[in-house]
């Protein structure tokens, strides 16, 4: 997944103390936090993510601590960064009801519980109460794109969200994916499930459906 160019986080300064203050009393273990800070100091997007944590804007959000803890594992950094970047975009749009890592058997609105296989990386509530759920995936082999999506489809399909979106980063070009009929096959999936797709390839983005609703309305 592409990282930003904000630059690595600088250790030992005032912001590090702000992060520690924001996470005091949280479920992030001290040893994990030290590894998070060390990883942010090595990551090109480190300063951006450190700013997000230090701001406190997601303090108390459901499972935010879990996302921060995931940053202690170098191989999970890209996923956590994606989650926090989307959350920042939503926050900037005025959305305040944001949660993370929603799994099975969770009531997401009155009378609606998530299915057993549910896995939403980020969930947000629209101004009219509609639920938006998003799952991020990295799939290296373009030829396996649709199969891998099928293998994980229940993560979104069983979620009960009103708007469900898979965001996939993969290799290959738009032309190569057209040759593999990826857009046509995923359009069929959308027709059967209402799951939307944002497929980020090396030279562009495939959006399915082109007129989908991918972001909630703000609720300042």
C-alpha positions in Angstrom: 0.0 0.0 0.0 1.4 3.4 -0.8 2.8 5.4 2.1 2.8 9.1 2.3 5.7 11.5 2.2 5.2 13.1 5.6 8.5 11.7 6.8 9.5 9.5 9.7 8.4 10.4 13.2 11.1 12.2 15.3 11.7 10.4 18.6 12.2 12.1 22.0 10.3 15.3 21.4 7.1 16.9 22.7 4.9 14.9 20.4 6.1 11.6 21.8 5.0 12.9 25.2 1.6 13.9 23.8 1.2 10.3 22.3 2.0 8.8 25.7 -0.4 11.1 27.4 -3.2 10.3 24.9 -2.7 6.5 25.4 -2.3 6.6 29.1 -5.0 4.2 30.5 -5.6 2.7 27.1 -5.3 -1.0 26.2 -2.1 -0.3 24.3 0.6 -2.1 26.3 3.8 -0.1 27.2 6.1 -2.5 25.3 3.8 -2.3 22.3 3.8 1.5 22.4 7.6 1.5 22.4 7.6 -0.6 19.3 4.9 1.6 17.7 7.1 4.6 18.2 10.2 2.8 16.9 8.3 1.7 13.8 6.9 5.2 13.2 10.4 6.5 13.4 11.3 4.3 10.4 8.2 4.7 8.3 7.8 7.4 5.5 4.3 8.1 6.9 5.5 8.1 10.5 4.9 11.8 11.2 1.4 11.8 9.7 0.3 8.8 11.9 2.0 10.2 15.0 0.1 13.5 14.5 -3.1 11.5 14.3 -2.5 9.6 17.5 -1.2 12.7 19.4 -4.3 14.7 18.4 -6.6 12.5 20.5 -9.4 12.8 17.9 -10.0 9.1 18.0 -9.5 8.6 21.7 -12.3 6.4 23.0 -13.4 5.3 19.5 -14.2 1.6 19.5 -11.1 -0.5 19.0 -8.9 2.5 18.2 -6.4 1.1 20.8 -6.3 -2.2 18.7 -5.3 -0.3 15.6 -2.5 1.6 17.4 -1.3 -1.7 18.9 -1.2 -3.2 15.4 1.4 -0.6 14.5 3.8 -2.4 16.8 4.2 -5.1 14.1 6.1 -4.0 11.1 4.2 -6.3 8.8 0.9 -4.8 9.9 1.9 -1.1 9.5 0.4 -0.6 6.1 -3.1 -1.8 7.2 -3.1 0.4 10.3 -2.0 3.4 8.3 -4.8 2.8 5.8 -7.3 2.7 8.6 -6.1 5.9 10.3 -5.9 7.7 6.9 -9.5 6.9 6.1 -10.6 7.8 9.6 -8.8 11.2 9.2 -10.6 11.8 5.9 -14.0 11.0 7.5 -13.2 13.2 10.5 -12.2 16.1 8.2 -15.6 15.7 6.5 -17.4 16.1 9.8 -18.1 12.5 10.6 -17.6 11.8 14.3 -19.1 8.3 14.7 -16.1 6.2 13.6 -15.1 2.8 14.9 -12.5 0.2 14.0 -12.0 -3.6 13.7 -15.7 -4.5 13.9 -16.1 -8.3 13.9 -19.0 -10.8 14.2 -22.0 -10.6 16.5 -21.8 -6.8 17.1 -25.0 -4.6 17.1 -24.2 -1.9 14.6 -27.7 -0.3 14.8 -31.0 -1.3 16.5 -31.9 -4.8 15.4 -28.9 -5.2 13.1 -26.0 -7.5 14.2 -23.0 -8.4 12.2 -22.6 -11.9 10.9 -20.1 -14.4 12.1 -17.5 -13.7 9.3 -17.7 -9.9 9.5 -14.5 -8.0 9.5 -14.8 -4.2 9.0 -11.5 -2.3 9.2 -13.3 1.0 9.5 -17.0 1.6 10.2 -18.7 5.0 10.1 -22.3 6.2 10.7 -23.8 8.6 8.2 -25.8 11.7 9.2 -29.0 9.8 8.4 -27.9 6.7 10.5 -26.7 4.7 7.5 -23.7 2.5 8.2 -20.6 2.5 6.0 -18.1 -0.4 6.3 -14.7 -0.7 4.6 -12.2 -3.5 4.3 -8.7 -3.1 3.0 -6.8 -5.9 1.2 -3.4 -6.3 -0.5 -3.4 -8.9 -3.3 -0.1 -9.2 -5.1 -1.1 -11.4 -8.0 -3.6 -9.7 -10.4 -4.7 -13.1 -11.7 -5.9 -14.0 -8.2 -7.7 -10.7 -7.5 -11.3 -11.9 -8.0 -10.7 -15.3 -6.3 -9.2 -13.7 -3.3 -12.1 -11.2 -3.1 -14.5 -14.2 -3.3 -12.6 -15.9 -0.5 -13.1 -12.9 1.8 -16.5 -11.7 0.6 -18.3 -12.6 3.8 -16.2 -10.1 5.7 -18.4 -7.4 4.2 -21.4 -9.3 2.9 -22.5 -10.5 6.4 -21.7 -7.2 8.0 -25.2 -5.6 7.9 -23.7 -2.3 6.7 -25.7 -0.2 4.4 -22.7 0.7 2.2 -19.9 -1.9 1.9 -16.6 -1.2 0.2 -13.6 -3.4 -0.5 -10.4 -1.4 -1.1 -7.8 -3.5 -2.8 -4.2 -2.7 -3.6 -2.7 -4.9 -6.3 -0.1 -5.2 -9.0 -0.6 -4.8 -12.8 -2.0 -2.1 -15.0 -5.5 -1.1 -15.8 -5.1 -2.7 -19.3 -3.9 -6.0 -17.7 -6.9 -6.1 -15.4 -9.2 -5.3 -18.3 -7.7 -8.3 -20.1 -8.5 -10.4 -17.1 -12.1 -9.1 -17.1 -11.7 -8.0 -13.5 -14.1 -5.0 -13.8 -16.8 -7.0 -15.5 -16.5 -9.9 -13.0 -16.6 -7.5 -10.0 -19.5 -5.7 -11.5 -21.3 -9.0 -11.4 -20.3 -9.4 -7.7 -21.7 -5.9 -7.0 -25.0 -6.9 -8.7 -25.3 -9.9 -6.5 -24.1 -8.4 -3.2 -24.1 -4.6 -3.4 -20.5 -4.7 -2.3 -18.6 -1.8 -3.9 -14.9 -2.0 -5.0 -12.0 0.4 -5.2 -9.2 -1.5 -7.0 -5.9 0.5 -6.9 -3.5 -0.8 -9.6 -0.1 0.5 -10.6 -1.3 3.1 -13.1 -4.9 3.9 -12.0 -8.0 3.0 -10.1 -11.0 0.8 -11.0 -14.2 2.0 -9.3 -17.2 -0.3 -9.2 -19.8 0.9 -9.6 -18.7 4.2 -11.1 -21.5 6.1 -9.3 -21.3 4.3 -6.0 -21.5 6.0 -2.6 -18.1 5.5 -1.1 -18.1 8.1 1.7 -20.7 9.1 4.2 -22.2 12.5 4.6 -20.7 14.7 7.3 -22.3 15.1 10.7 -20.6 18.1 12.3 
